[in-house]
Amino acid sequence: RASYTPYNCTKIVLGNPPQSGVEHHGCPYKHYDDSNLGALLGKLKIGNAGERDAIMALKKEGNFQLACAKHFEVMHPSASSVEG
């Protein structure tokens, strides 16, 4: 069995988006459109409306890694803050 090193965030964000219906990889903050990502965050009950808006604002600004970090921060409140 081969062991592969996982891709880092930069490689995933800069890589090609998954082919619809064929591939299931990528960064949802980069590869999902705003309406689908917003609906998914709500469906998964990620934070409150204000926290979801903050995540979406980062995504819309092209700060995909910060949006992901904010998602982590919302889901793990005892972790260190993205803001410092």
N, C-alpha and C positions, 0 to 999 in steps of 0.2 A: 504494500500500500504506500503510495507516494504522499508526502507531506508538502503542502504548498504554503508559502507565505501569503497572508491575506493582503489585498490591495489596501492602500491607505486612502483617506478621504479625498485627497487631491486627485489621485488617479481615477477614483470613481466619479468625482464631479466633472473632471475634464474628459472622461471617456465617452464613448458613444452611448446614447440612450438604448435601453433594451428594445428589441423588436416586439411590437405588440402581439400578445398571444403566444409568443415563442420563447421569449427570455424573461426571466424574473430576477433582475439585479438592478443595481443603480441606486441613486440617491433620490428619495422621494421629494426632497426640497428642491432639487435641480430638475428632475424629470417629470414631476406631476404638474399639471396646470393649477392655477390658484383655486379654482372652484372645487376640483377633485381633492386637493390637499386639505382645504378648509373643511370639506365635508368629512374627510377621513379623520381629521383631528377631533371634530365634534363627535363622530360615531364612536371613536375610541375613548371619549371622555378625557382628552388631554387637557388638564388644567381648567380654568374658568374662561369665560369669553374674553376677558382682558388679556390673559396669558396667551390664548390662541391668537388674538390680534397681534400681540408682540412677536410671536413666532412668524406669523404671516408677513408682518412688516419687514422682518429680517430677510425672509425668502424673497420678497418683492424687490428688495434692494440688491439682491444677488449675493447676500451674505449667507450662503447655504450652510457652511460649517457653524456659523453663529446661531442660525435657526435650529440646527440639530443640537447644539450645546444648550440653547434655551429650553428645548423640549426635554433634554435630560435633567436640567435644573428644576423644571416644573414637576417632573415625575419623581425626582429625588431631592426634596427640599433641604435635607441635611447636608447635601454635597456643597462644595464651594460655589460661590456665585460666579457667573460669567462676567459680571460687571466689576469684579475685583475682589 
